[in-house]
Amino acid sequence: MTRQLPKTAKAVVIGGGIIGCSTAYHLGKLGWTDTVLLERKKLTSGTTFHAAGLVGQLRTSANITQLLGYSVDLYKRLEAETGLGTGWKMNGGLRLACNEERWTEVKRQATTAQSFGLEMQLLTPQEAFDLWPLMTTDDLVGAAFLPTDGQANPSDITQALAKGARISGVSIFEDTEVLGLEIDRGKIRAVITAEGRIECERVVVCAGQWSRAFAARFGVNVPLVSVEHQYIITESFGVPSNLPTLRDPDRLTYYKEEVGGIVMGGYEPNPIAWAKDAIPEGFHYTLLDSNFEHFEQIMEQALGRVPALENVGVKQLLNGPESFTPDGNFILGEAPELKNFFVGAGFNAFGIASAGGAGMALAEWVTKGEPPYDLWPVDIRRFGRPHFDTDWVRTRTLEAYGKHYTMAWPFEEHSSGRPCRKSPLYDRLKAQGACFGEKLGWERPNWFADLFANEEPRDMYSYGRQNWFEAVGREHKAVREAAVIFDQTSFAKFVLKGRDAEAALSWIASNDVAKPVGSLVYTQMLNDRGGIECDLTVARIAENEYYIVTGTGFATHDFDWIARNIPDEMHAELVDVTSAYSVLSLMGPNARAVLENVTGADVSNAAFPFGQVRTIGISGCPVRALRITYVGELGYELHVPVEFATTVYDVLMASGGEFGLVNAGYRAIESCRLEKGYRAWGSDIGPDHTPVEAGLGWAVKIRKNIPFRGRGAIERQLKDGVKKRLGCFVPDDPNTVLLGRETIYRDGKRVGWLSSGGFGYTLGKAIGYGYVRNPEGVTEDFVLSGVYELDVARERIPCKVSLAPLYDPEMARVKG
Ligand SMILES: NCCCC(=O)O
């Protein structure tokens, strides 16, 4: 049959696995029927054909759980819609707990599921056995059952999606390799194949483990690596087809029924990376040699759970490489490096479970320029500089693979690929007992052990209070009563410069940044729904120059948001200067006294009030001092060119002793900000939350006649009211451990979940934040008039609600 590739298309999807077909299916449904899918070989022939096909839904993020719930809804109806079998069955998913800590984790997961509206039942060992009679239960403490989880046949479901896409008008071409892209002035122009050129507006790369190398050709970073993954398929031995899927995380294994037999696989602690240099040519419908020796560790675990496996024939030990990512989450969105280049890849163990929802979200992103809701945990912009290095990515990814089923401890840190990015203060802080955490490769002090008391600077994980609880309490007290230095060198810092810098930033920022030189403004940056895309501070350091400071983890995302939103006709350039400055945050009531000791500059409240930026000298170093705080005390962020960082630090520490100056870390910051009610982007606020809903309306320039992105949405909310409002929750029992995601009950009715939680040492209480939701509308009175409880690990704990900061609501300490 002869065929002709079209000359033009709105979108070209590259890759005919389940993700590409789902994306094409949804593009078609959204009316982008002028979409072409190109598959270099045959549909499913890359990775999809050997995926195991379990479909679990629960994740730690409400939106990703919702996305996976969408997959289930789609798979339920796809067969009827397309007339093709999908192998979908909603046989439910069991998850076992074999020790008390795991049982706590499972109970907390059950609370999370409840928060997100997903049914998850807690079962006794006997009840679990009744559902899954092939297993031994002697070591079981309990189990959880998700009745709406299920399984599908990966290849069949992909073909059904492809058929659905074709029905909508999408063209699918197999045996069509993409040779290159045509790019003009930073934008995609066309896709090049051996059979011709397809001019297009958007490219969507869903090429599985081929995505990293392909994207790299165009300067786009897709941090994934191929890892060998094995599972067995047994002969049929009468396993009923309605047997639920089973995950036995303490034994690192999963199971599903298949043609009367069992599929069993697992996530070994010593995974094997594959195709380190390049994926071999012609690798399609190809599996790797079975590695019995390596699989033995998984088999042994499985035999302990399912003794029948001892006597049943194994049809195949299947070894298929799959793409995994450094944080175990998939990768979605428009590449920050190249306009109109979209990616859906790196699906780890969840390709089949995620494909329905991921394809839907990606298609919306492609057609509307933004995802249907906040997808930060999977957003391609969550990565940063270390993720460009394939060796680093591989190391971290292998760690993530090995931890796929291990306990997900609260506050758990990665251990591989460290130390990577170090502040100039790193060695000094380490010598003084710093226990470091890591973000985007940066080593950051989380807390300081008292080395004189033989405390060990090492986290010991548990679901209760962890070993650092007292140490962080000491640091918190020093913040509130004396002074501390936080090494916040990892902050992302940008300069926006040019004759239109003020006009551009005024459009992007929702607070008023058109202030005199020397002003410092806390602001959000909003999308058209009024959702908070960025939450940061901007300092006007010259007439045409702003210095912008944002969180470590948001470096790529925030840079991308600001750069994209500079109106085309304006002259303003954004430059990342993160590596140029160290940040020593001097915080606490004695901060001014410490500073006065080391600088000749006038740092009095009159000369240097809150919300200002000054350049001051410290021992010959030009220091940009920002009068700002995230802990609710008098404070100065000292931004120091890196070569001066140790000098400034040493001088401060030497002269600060008399004022009680000590080191402190990020966990003390978290405790203090919870008391003060400062919001955290990524948990309390984000693209789905507006400043009005988040209680940040005071930071929006709505009374000024200045246009800004998102203004219309904010005006509408101020007129019509909101349907959710961020509140602060304090359990009556101060020993409650809040971690986030606990369910909020108002007058006995589920109204939301905590977006963050922790402990406030000055108050001596646990503190959580979360949105109170009501489709009929939420006023302050509505929030404050309820009687509240929190569900913590499936236990109801009475609590009080507040809308005002718990600590220093008058701002006297901050502004004094
Ligand atoms: N690809 C295997 C899936 C395992 C799991 O869903 O936990």
The ligand as an SDF file (V2000), in Angstrom:
LIG
                    3D

  7  6  0  0  0  0  0  0  0  0999 V2000
    5.4250   -2.1620   36.2070 N   0  0  0  0  0  0  0  0  0  0  0  0
    5.1480   -2.7880   37.4250 C   0  0  0  0  0  0  0  0  0  0  0  0
    4.1980   -1.9710   38.2750 C   0  0  0  0  0  0  0  0  0  0  0  0
    4.4160   -2.1490   39.6990 C   0  0  0  0  0  0  0  0  0  0  0  0
    3.4940   -1.2890   40.5290 C   0  0  0  0  0  0  0  0  0  0  0  0
    2.5010   -0.7590   40.0020 O   0  0  0  0  0  0  0  0  0  0  0  0
    3.7540   -1.1510   41.7070 O   0  0  0  0  0  0  0  0  0  0  0  0
  1  2  1  0
  2  3  1  0
  3  4  1  0
  4  5  1  0
  5  6  2  0
  5  7  1  0
M  END
$$$$
